[in-house]
Amino acid sequence: MPYAAKISHLAQFQQELVGEWENRTFGKDPDGTPVGGEDNPLSYNIMPLPQVWDDDGYILKNFTYTERLKFNDDNVKDTLAIAAEAPNRGGLVTQNCRALFYEQQVKFAEGPAKGNVVHVENGMWLWLPRFVQQDGPYPDDIDKEPVSDALSQPADMSIAKQIAVPHGNSILAVGAFDTVPDHKGKGKPPCNSTPRIHGSPVIPDAPFPYPLPEDAIGNTAPSPSLISSLNVDERYTTLKDSDSDFQNPHPDLTQCPNKPLEEAVAIIKPSSYMHWRVTTQPFPNNRLGGTVTNIPFEERVSDVTDYAADYWLLYKGKKKYLAYTQTILMAMTIKKKDCKDDDPGKRYVFPHVTCNTVTFV
């Protein structure tokens, strides 16, 4: 059941997320096949795995998947996940991070492990308004008055996503909306409206997820030569979907990872949408963005170095859908089968891409 509560101190995009989302059938493809649900989700995962027995030192674990997302507000019973009254202090201003907590569970939608849980995650979406600094350690109203525009949060860093996954990785990504929440009103919290954009979004094609050498290479070499030693053209474009070798069941999706989202938007035909993006990469003028941390094992063999994601909240009549694409860059140590025992291998950066469209339930 959807939650009726709308927490006024959250940004509108956070309010719109509150509740539960999952893979549900939302239409039919051009061939008349129902899509979006558990039997035929419009989703995809691209995942490389280091394997020392392999001729090229790695294999793929690509698959479609289903997921459940749950966003909790502070009116939900029996939860400790509520925003605390502990603002970030800055001397002249405070920053009250408005937090919306979430949980995610992902299952294989195909292959030998179909139905098994492959990924779990929790974290929060933050809205980052600023206010006048309050006197004393326990102010009566931490949201007493919004600051002037000169002291407000930078427009391209108005939101953040914090992620924790049981691989020993933690991610903090920063970003903004296509339309930025309006900060108006005197003596009141900033207006938290996030205007919808009329029409249907254009989902960009995602680049072919080539692994590239971690060390910088001169620009004189053509791009294909950078990855030819890993036999990428064959591995990423060859169909492999037998029970004994279920590595690349959808080569067309592997080469164009955002294709499921493009198909979903074409079928749903939303009348309006919101769009926001977050990243760990630096912002213009060398401003620091987010960051990624990993436990020592991951740093040595499969180091997550960057994260970037785009989200589209789609509206069609009384229904709404959440579509996203995210790319995690992983620096992996690749050691081929014919390497000597004392060969440490080489480091390559592999894009780990996932995308899905879920329905509000």
C-alpha positions, 0 to 999 in steps of 0.5 A, spaced: 500 500 500 502 506 498 504 511 504 499 517 504 503 521 509 507 527 505 513 530 509 513 537 508 520 538 510 522 533 504 523 536 497 518 534 492 522 529 489 523 525 496 516 526 497 514 522 491 519 517 492 516 515 499 513 508 499 514 501 495 516 500 488 517 494 484 517 490 477 510 490 475 507 489 468 506 496 465 505 495 457 506 491 451 512 491 446 511 491 439 510 484 438 505 484 444 509 481 449 507 484 456 513 487 459 516 491 466 514 485 470 517 479 473 517 475 467 520 480 462 523 486 466 526 492 462 532 491 466 539 489 465 546 488 469 553 488 466 558 485 471 565 483 469 568 477 474 576 476 474 577 469 473 585 467 473 583 460 469 580 464 463 584 465 457 583 473 458 583 473 465 575 475 466 568 473 464 562 476 464 556 475 469 550 479 465 543 478 466 536 482 467 533 483 474 527 485 478 528 489 484 524 492 490 525 499 493 522 501 499 523 509 501 521 510 509 518 517 512 518 518 519 511 517 520 512 509 518 511 505 524 517 501 527 523 504 524 529 508 527 530 511 520 528 518 521 532 524 520 535 527 526 535 534 529 543 535 528 544 540 523 551 541 520 554 547 523 558 553 519 558 559 523 554 563 519 549 558 517 547 551 518 545 545 513 539 541 515 540 535 510 533 532 509 534 525 509 529 520 506 532 512 507 531 507 502 532 499 502 533 495 495 533 488 494 535 485 487 533 478 484 536 474 478 530 474 473 534 469 468 539 464 468 541 458 473 540 462 479 533 465 477 529 468 483 535 468 487 537 475 491 543 477 488 544 484 491 542 488 497 543 495 498 541 501 503 542 508 504 538 515 503 537 521 499 539 527 501 536 534 500 541 540 502 538 546 504 541 552 508 539 556 514 541 561 518 545 559 524 541 558 530 544 560 537 546 555 542 547 547 542 539 546 542 535 551 538 528 551 538 527 551 531 533 549 526 529 551 520 528 558 523 529 562 517 532 560 510 539 564 508 539 569 502 541 566 495 548 568 496 549 563 501 545 557 499 547 551 496 550 551 489 545 549 484 549 543 481 550 540 488 543 541 491 542 533 493 546 527 495 545 520 495 549 515 500 549 508 499 552 502 503 552 495 500 555 488 503 561 488 499 565 493 503 563 499 499 560 506 501 559 511 496 557 519 497 554 522 490 552 529 489 548 532 484 542 536 482 535 536 478 534 539 471 530 543 475 532 546 481 528 547 487 525 554 488 528 557 494 523 563 496 519 565 502 522 569 508 521 566 515 519 560 512 523 553 510 525 554 503 520 552 498 521 545 496 517 544 489 521 540 484 517 542 478 515 537 473 518 537 466 512 536 461 512 531 455 517 525 455 524 524 457 529 523 452 534 517 454 541 518 452 544 512 449 550 509 454 557 508 451 559 501 450 562 499 456 569 497 454 574 496 460 580 500 459 587 500 462 588 503 469 594 507 467 594 513 462 595 512 455 597 517 450 592 519 445 596 516 439 593 509 439 586 508 436 581 507 442 580 499 440 587 498 441 586 500 448 582 494 449 584 489 444 588 485 449 582 483 453 578 480 447 572 485 448 569 485 441 568 478 442 566 477 449 561 483 449 558 482 442 557 474 442 551 471 445 552 466 451 546 463 454 547 456 455 546 453 462 554 452 462 556 459 460 551 464 461 555 470 461 552 474 455 545 473 454 543 479 451 549 482 446 544 488 444 543 490 451 551 489 453 553 494 447 547 499 449 546 498 456 540 504 456 536 500 451 531 497 456 530 504 459 529 507 452 524 501 450 520 503 457 519 510 456 517 509 449 511 504 452 509 508 458 509 515 454 509 519 460 506 526 460 511 529 465 517 527 469 522 529 474 530 528 472 536 528 477 543 526 477 548 524 482 556 523 481 562 522 485 566 525 480 569 532 480 565 538 478 567 544 474 573 548 476 576 543 480 570 543 486 570 536 490 564 532 488 562 525 492 567 520 494 568 512 494 571 508 500 572 500 500 575 495 504 582 493 503 580 486 499 576 490 494 581 496 494 586 490 491 582 486 487 576 490 485 576 497 487 570 501 486 573 508 483 567 512 481 559 512 481 554 516 477 547 515 476 541 518 472 534 518 475 527 519 471 520 519 475 515 518 470 508 520 470 502 517 466 495 519 469 495 517 476 501 512 475 508 513 476 514 509 475 522 510 477 527 509 471 534 509 472 541 508 469 547 507 474 555 506 472 560 504 477 567 504 475 571 498 478 579 497 477 580 490 477 586 486 477 586 481 471 591 476 470 590 471 464 591 464 464 598 464 461 601 468 466 607 466 470 605 465 477 609 471 479 606 476 474 602 480 478 597 482 473 594 488 470 589 493 472 583 495 468 577 499 469 571 496 467 564 499 467 559 496 471 552 498 468 545 497 471 538 500 469 531 498 471 524 501 471 520 500 477 512 501 478 509 505 484 505 500 488 
